[in-house]
Amino acid sequence: MLTRYRTAGWAAFVAISVSVGGLKAADADAQNGSDDDRRHVVLQGQSNFRDIGGYKTLEGRSVKWGEIFRSGHLSRLSDDDVRRLGELNVKTVISFLTEKEIQAGGPDRLPQNVREVHRPIDSDTGLAVKILKARQTADFSKVPPSLNSDIHRLLSRDARDEYSALLRDLADGDNRPLVFHCSHGVHRTGTAAAIVLSALGVPWETVRQDYLLSNDYRRQEVERRLEQFRKQAAQNQGVTPDKVDMTNFEAFYRLKGEYIDASFDEAIKQYGSVQIYIRKGLGVDDKLLNQLKNELLE
């Protein structure tokens, strides 16, 4: 229940959140479309590729299917995966990865004639360096559990140009279907998806649930990573795996709604409401917002 969002324009968001909170989880999922079979696009080389269509807006319209996809890094796609992207008629892929991330993980594997746009999102605070080092050494002791919230606060503040450009790209039908992604499809991509859905008028509780779907789609991958980290950390520390404190590991790899809330807490703190953040912070006027809705809602 998001009762702290009391600024103008959010009363309806709060009302929806309260009503959904009183439903059983399965009923809520069915209402907001997060459990739709069309959502998850199964790929061999990327577990978190999904369509953000089907979500209902406060005005009673729905986000169109097959127009907007969110994902993690596309460097490990199989030949069949690449063909699947071709079947989806993907025209544009926007990558939020930095050059160092691309060098480490490899370039995206995409169908021919797909336009790839690099809009790197990173922070100058050293968070990315801390995370990379923690992954390489299996030592998350210097990565606090609050890091996810810190990242999202920074993203909402520091990546405005990139998120603004994404909305403009989506408003142009020649760019769609469009995929946007980061490394795991979680932090940068999660914030981007939340901004897109909010701009289209999707209720906050639904936006939150879309964000948390990464936990479902990445469950096996996360379990595998955590087990690898546990074994490596145990070896580094000279202890048995059961003695390794996994608190910070799990806090980073398992998402909570409060993490994405942090992005919008920051936006509200600076601008008064998310809608004002989209208009003033991202420079999106009513004409562009109406164009987005006309193009992407049905």
NUGU-925260 format. One record per atom (N, C-alpha, C): x negated, z, y. Coordinates in steps of 0.2 Angstrom, whole numbers, plus 5000, padded with zeros to 4 digits. Each point is the difference from the previous one (the first is absolute). Last residue first. Example, Ala and Ser with C-alpha at 12.3 -4.5 7.8 and 13.67 -1.06 7.14 Angstrom:
NUGU-925260
493650354989;499650015006;500450035005;499850004972;500450005006;499650005006;
This chain:
NUGU-925260
502348695003;500649964998;500650055000;497249985011;500650044997;500649954999;497849935009;499950044994;500550044997;500049855021;499649974995;500050034993;501150105019;500349934999;499749974994;499050195009;500650024996;500449934998;498049985013;499850034994;500750014995;500349935023;499749954996;499950024992;500550165016;500649974998;499849944996;498350125009;500450044996;500649974997;498749895017;499750004994;500350044995;500950015021;500149934998;499650004993;499950205012;500649994997;500149934997;497550085002;500650015005;500649984996;497450104995;500649964997;500650015004;497750115001;500149955004;500649954998;499050214991;499849944997;500249945004;500450225008;499350004997;499849944997;502250015010;499450015005;499350004997;502049974986;500149955006;499450015005;500150134980;500049934998;500049965006;500250235003;499349984998;500049934998;502150085005;499649995006;499249994999;501450054982;500349935003;499649995007;499650204988;499749954997;500249935003;499950225015;500449984994;499749944997;498950135018;500750035000;500449984994;497649955006;500549965003;500750035000;498050114991;499749965005;500549975004;500650134981;499650045004;499849965007;501049894982;500550045004;499650045005;498749884985;500349965004;500550035005;498950134983;499549985005;500449955005;501250074982;499950065004;499649985006;500249844983;500550005005;500150065004;498349984983;499949945005;500550015005;500150164983;499550015005;499949955005;501449994981;500450035006;499450015005;499349924980;500349955004;500450035006;499150154985;499449965002;500349955005;501550154988;499750025006;499449965003;501149964979;500349975006;499850035006;498349974979;500650045002;500349985006;498249914979;500350005007;500650055000;497649974986;500750014998;500450015007;497649984999;500249944996;500850014999;498750165013;499949945003;500349944996;500250234992;500349995007;499949935003;498950064980;500749984999;500450005007;497750065000;500149934997;500749985000;499550225007;499949955005;500049934997;500250184985;500550005005;500049955005;498850064978;500249935002;500550005006;497950154988;500650015004;500249935003;498750074976;499949965006;500750015004;499550084978;499850055005;499949965007;500549894979;500650055001;499850055006;498349844991;500549975004;500650055002;497650104996;500549974996;500549975004;497650035011;500550044997;500449964995;498249945017;499850044994;500550044997;500149845019;500050075001;499750044995;500349764999;499650025006;499950075001;501449934982;499349984999;499550025006;502350025002;499850054996;499349994998;501049845013;499950065004;499850064995;500649804990;499449995004;499850065004;502050004988;499449994995;499450005004;502049995012;499950074997;499450004996;500749795009;499750055005;499950074997;501149844987;499349985001;499650055005;502350034996;499650024994;499349985001;501549935017;499950085000;499650024994;500649775001;499550025005;499950075000;501749934986;499349974998;499550025005;502250055006;499850044995;499349984997;500949865016;499850065003;499850054995;500949804993;499449995003;499750065003;502250004990;499550004995;499349995003;501850015016;499950064996;499550004995;500949855018;499350014999;499950064995;502249935006;499749944998;499350014999;501350185008;500349974994;499549954997;499550095021;499950054995;500249974993;500549885019;499349994998;499850054995;502150015011;500049964994;499349994998;500650115021;499850044994;500049964993;500649905021;499350025001;499850044993;502349945003;499649944999;499250025000;501550175006;500049994993;499749934998;500250065023;499650054996;499949984993;501549875013;499349995002;499550044996;502350064999;499849944996;499349975001;500850185013;500050024993;499849944996;500449955023;499350044998;500050024993;501549795007;500050075001;499450034997;500249755010;500150034994;499950085001;499749805016;500650055000;500150044993;498249845008;500649964998;500650055000;497950085006;500249955005;500649974998;499150154984;500350035006;500249955006;498849924981;500750024998;500450045006;497749935003;500449944999;500850024999;498350185001;500249975007;500449944999;499350094980;500550055004;500149985006;498449884988;500749994997;500550045004;497750035006;500349945002;500749984997;498950194993;500150015007;500349945002;499249994979;500650055000;500250015007;498049884996;500649964998;500650045001;498050115003;500149955006;500749964998;499650164983;499950035007;500249955005;500249924977;500350075001;499950025007;499149804986;500750005002;500450065002;497649964994;500550024994;500749995002;498349915015;499650014994;500550024994;501249885019;499450035001;499750014993;502049825011;499750054995;499450035003;502449825002;499550035004;499750064995;501449754999;499850064997;499550035005;502249805001;499350035003;499950074996;501649755000;499950074998;499350025002;500449895017;500250044995;500249954994;499249945022;499550054997;500250034994;501349865015;499549964997;499550044996;501850095013;500249984993;499549964997;499850205018;499949925000;500149984993;500050235006;500649975004;499949924999;498350144991;500650004996;500649975003;497950025012;500049964994;500649994996;499950165017;500049945003;500049944995;499650234994;500849995001;500149935003;497750064996;500449994994;500849995001;498550065018;499949934998;500449984993;500050225008;500449965005;499949934998;498750154989;500750014998;500549965004;497750015005;500149964994;500750014998;499450115020;499949925000;500149974994;500050245000;500649975003;499949925001;498750204990;500049934997;500649965003;499350245005;499449955001;500149934998;501750184998;499750005007;499549955001;501150044979;500549995005;499849995007;498550064982;500249935000;500649995005;499150224998;499549955003;500349935000;501250164989;500050025007;499649955004;499949994977;500649975002;500150025008;498250104988;499949925000;500649975004;500050234996;499649995006;499949925000;501250094982;500450015007;499649985005;498950004980;500549955000;500450005006;498450174996;499749945002;500649945000;500050254994;500449975005;499849935002;498950134983;500749984998;500449975006;497349995002;500550055000;500749974997;497449944996;500549965002;500650054999;497850064993;500049995007;500649965003;499750044977;500050065003;500050005007;500049834982;500550005005;500050075004;498549844982;499950065004;500550005006;499249824984;500550044997;500050075003;498849805007;499650064997;500550054996;500749795011;499449984997;499750064996;501950035013;500249964994;499449994996;499750115021;500450044995;500149964994;499249885018;499550054997;500350044995;501449875012;499649964996;499550044996;501350115016;500449984994;499649964995;499150065021;500150064996;500349984993;499849835017;499450024997;500050064995;501949945013;499949954995;499350014996;500650145019;500450024994;499949954994;499050005023;499650024994;500450014994;500749935023;499950084999;499650014994;501049795010;499350025002;499850074999;501849834986;499950055006;499350015001;501549784990;499650054998;499950055006;501149754991;500250065003;499550054998;500149715002;499750074997;500350065004;500849754995;500150045006;499750074998;500049734991;499750064999;500150045007;501349794985;499850035007;499750074999;500749754985;499850075000;499750035007;501749804988;499650015006;499950084999;500449814980;500350065003;499550025006;499649814985;500549995006;500350065003;499250014975;499849965005;500549995005;499950234987;500249934998;499749965006;498750234995;500749975003;500149934998;498450244999;500149944996;500749985001;498250155016;500649994997;500049944995;497750125004;500549975004;500649994996;498250214996;500149924999;500649985004;499050234999;500549984995;500149934999;498350095016;500050044994;500549984994;499949885021;499449994997;499950054993;501950025014;500049944997;499449984996;500150205013;500450004994;500149944997;498750005020;499750044994;500450014994;501049905019;499549954997;499650044995;502450095005;499449995004;499649954996;502750014997;499450024998;499449995005;502549944999;499750055005;499450034998;501449754996;499650064997;499850045006;502049814994;499650035006;499650064996;501249754993;499750074998;499650035005;502049784996;499550045004;499850064997;501549844989;499749965005;499450035004;501550024975;499750045005;499649955005;501649974980;499949965006;499750035006;500450074976;500450035005;499949975007;498949914981;500750004999;500450035005;497750025001;500249935002;500849994999;499050204993;500050005007;500249935003;499650024977;500650045002;500150005007;498049914991;500649954999;500750045002;498150135000;499949955006;500649954999;499850154983;500250045006;500049955006;499149924979;500750015000;500350035006;497750004998;500349935001;500750005000;499150235006;499849954995;500349945002;499150205017;500649964997;499849964994;498850155016;499950014992;500649964997;499750035024;499449974998;500050004992;501650085018;500249954996;499449974997;500850255011;499549955000;500249954995;502150135005;499350025001;499549944999;502649995010;499650014994;499450035002;502649905008;499550045002;499650014993;501949815012;499750044994;499450045003;502349845008;499550055002;499750034994;501749834998;499749985006;499450055002;501650014981;499649944999;499749985007;502350135001;499550004995;499549945000;501350135021;500149944996;499450014994;501350205013;499449965001;500049954994;502350105010;499550014995;499449965002;502350125014;499749944997;499550024995;501350165013;500349974995;499749944997;499250155018;500649955002;500449974995;498050144997;500550045003;500649965002;498649904980;499850025007;500650055002;499049934974;500550005005;499850035007;498549874980;500250065003;500549995005;499049824987;500550044997;500250065003;497449895000;500749985002;500550044997;497550004999;500450055003;500749985003;498149954978;500549975005;500350055004;497550024987;500850004999;500349975006;497650084985;500349955004;500750005000;498250144989;500450035006;500249945004;498549994981;500650044998;500550015005;498149814993;500250045006;500650034998;499049854985;499450025004;500150045006;501749904985;499450034996;499550035004;502649985008;499449965000;499550044995;502850015008;499550024995;499449955000;501850085019;499749944997;499550024996;502250145010;499350004997;499849934997;502250035010;499550035004;499349994998;502249944989;499649955003;499450025005;501650144987;499549974996;499649955003;501150225013;500149934998;499549974996;500150225011;500050004992;500249934998;500150075023;499350014998;499949994992;502049995016;499749944997;499350014997;501850155010;499549975005;499649944997;501750124987;500349995007;499549965004;499450084979;500449954999;500349975007;498750204999;499649944999;500449945000;501150205002;499649985006;499649944999;501050104981;500549975004;499749975007;498650124985;500249934997;500549975005;499450225005;499549955001;500149934998;502050165007;499550004995;499549955001;501250095022;500249974994;499450014994;500050095023;500550034996;500249964994;498449925016;499850064997;500450044996;500749815013;499649984994;499850064996;501050035021;500549984995;499749984993;498750065019;500350064998;500549984994;498849835011;499550044996;500450064997;501149865015;500049974994;499550044995;500350085022;500650004996;500049974993;498149985015;500150074998;500650014995;499749795012;499550014994;500150074997;501349965019;500249964994;499550014994;499450085021;500550044997;500349974994;498249925015;499950024993;500550044997;499949915023;499949944995;499950024993;499350175019;500549955001;499949944995;498950234993;500049965006;500549955000;499450174983;500650015004;500049965007;498750054975;500149945004;500650015005;499450174984;499650005006;500149945004;501150034979;500350035005;499650005007;500049894976;499649995005;500350035007;500150034971;500450005006;499650005006;
